[in-house]
Every structure is written in C-alpha cells, then in structure tokens.
Amino acid sequence: MPTEIRQARPEEASALDILRRQAIEATYSVPLDRSSFADLVATPDAALAERIANPDWRVVVAATTNAQAGYAVFDRDRRQVTGVYVAPHRQCEGLGSALLDRLLDDGPVGADAPNPVAGFFEANGFERTGSTTWNGLDAVSLRRP
C-alpha cells in the first residue's frame, strides 16, 4: 500500500499520539530500562493538536489510506526537530528519513535525541554538538548545517 507524506490534520492528533507511544515503547524497550521511559508512554502529548494547527510548528505525517505510519514535528521558531515517530511495524523502511526530508527546509536545524536514536539523525546529516536530556532521558544535541 503506498504511503503519502503530507501535512498532519488536527483531527489526527489522537491517532498520532497512540503511534508516538507505540514507537517509544518499541524503540527504547531493548536499550533502556522500562522505568526510564514509562512516563513518556503513559502520558498523552496534550499539545500535539495545537502544534498541528499552529503555523509556528510544522507536523508532517506518513499515511496510507488506512492508517498513519509515522509523523515528525518541527518548531519553526527554534529551528528544532522535536520528534520523529514511526509505527513499530514500519520502522527501518526509510519512513523516518522521508519524514525529515519533507519536514525540513534549507538552513541549519537542531535536534535533541535520546542516545538510542542519535544514529538515525547522524545518518540524516546531523552532527553531534553536545550532551543534553530529552524528556528525562540521556540525549545528545545535534545540528544539521
């Protein structure tokens, strides 16, 4: 089934939040202790619908005719990627990279990424610039020139 990458719609926020939780669970359950990310899985992203509707944010979604397969969020003011989430059964298909390509425009862009996913950003042209935290997890700051 073909996957289209397009702007997210506010009415998709609930489905995208479920996808976010599934992606976090699948991505972090092997390298991290569950207690370190359980709150991220349990807590809804209450701001997602507002970000989708706000022109200062850009949210793109990868979707088939039946379901959303992933999404990515970009804060235009800060020029910062704040999340890339792909459904567990669609990970490693290139959807995350395709979402980034559609999400970003020209110019430098930053991202803070938990250590288990820093390699994804590096594979997409980002370089490590330091250490930080992301939602309470050890993370790296990255920049794409």
N, C-alpha and C positions, 0 to 999 in steps of 0.2 A: 504494500500500500504506500503510495507516495506521501512524502512529508513536506509540508509547506512551512516556511518560516515567515512570520508576519507579526504585526503589532498585536499585543495582547489586548483583550477587551475586559472591561471591569467585571462583567458577569462571569468571567473565567477564574476569578481570584480564588474561590473556594477549591475548585479542582486543582489549580496550580499549587495551592498551599498543601494539599494532600500529596501531590507529586514531590514537593520540596521535602516533606517529612520522609517519604519513601526513599528519596535519593540520599538524604543524610544518613538514614539507617543503613542502607546498602554500602555506601562509600566508607563510612567510618567504623562499622562494626568489626572489621578484621584488625585494622591497625590500632584502634583505640579501645580503651575500657568503656563499656556502655554508659557507665555513670558520668563520664566526662561530656557526653553529648545528649543525654536523655532529655534534658530540658528543651533542647532545640527541636527534638522530635515531638515532645508533648505540647509545646507552646505554639499556637497559631501565629502566623505573620499578619497581625491586625492591620498593618499599614499597606499591604500589597495592593488592595483595590484602589486606595488613594494614590499610590505611586503610578499605577496603570493610567489613571485619569489625569495625572499632573504632568504638564508639558516640561517641567524641570527634570523629569525622570523618563527613561526610555525602557520599556519592557517588551521584549520580543518572545514569541512562543513558537515552538516547533510542534506542528499538529497534523494529524491525519484527519480524515473525515469522521473518525470515530472518537478520537481522544487526543489529549495533549501529551507529547512525548518529552518535552523539556521546555525550559524558559531561562532567560537571563535578564538581569537588571543592571541599569547604568544610571548613575547620578550625574546628570549633565553639568551641574554647577561645580561639583568637586572633581569631575572627570575621573570617576571611580567606578569600576565594576564592583557591585556589591553582592552578586550571586550568580552562579550558573548551576542549574539543576537539570539532570536528565533522569528519566524514569529508569529504574534498575534494569529492566529487560531491554532497554535501548542504549545502555552505556557501551562505550567502545565502538560505536558506529560512526563517529565523526560529528554527531549532532551538537555536542558542546562547542566544537570549533566552528561549526556553521553558525551557531547562535552568536558567538563572539564576532564573527565576520559581519553579520547583519547588524549587530548591536552598535558597533563602534564606528566612529568617523575618523577622519585624519587627525593627527596630533597626538601628543603624549597622553597616556592613560595609566592610571594606577589600579591596583587591586591588593587587598589583603586576603591571603588564602591560608587555610589550615595546612599544616605540613603534609598531610596525605594527598592533597590535591595541588600542591605548588608545581609539581612536574607538568601538570596539564597546562598551566599558564606559561611555563617556560617553553613548552612545545609550541605555544602560540605566540612567541616573540616577546614575552615578558622577561625581564631580568630581575633577580633578587636585589633588593636595596637595603634590607634590614630585617630585624625581628619585630614581631608585634603579637597581638592576640586578635582572634576573631570569635566573637560570641563566647568568650571564655576559654577557647582552645588556643594552644600554641600555634602561631602562624608566622608567615613571612610577608613582608611588604614587597610588592613587585611593581615594576614600571615598564611600560612599552613605549619606546621613543616615538 
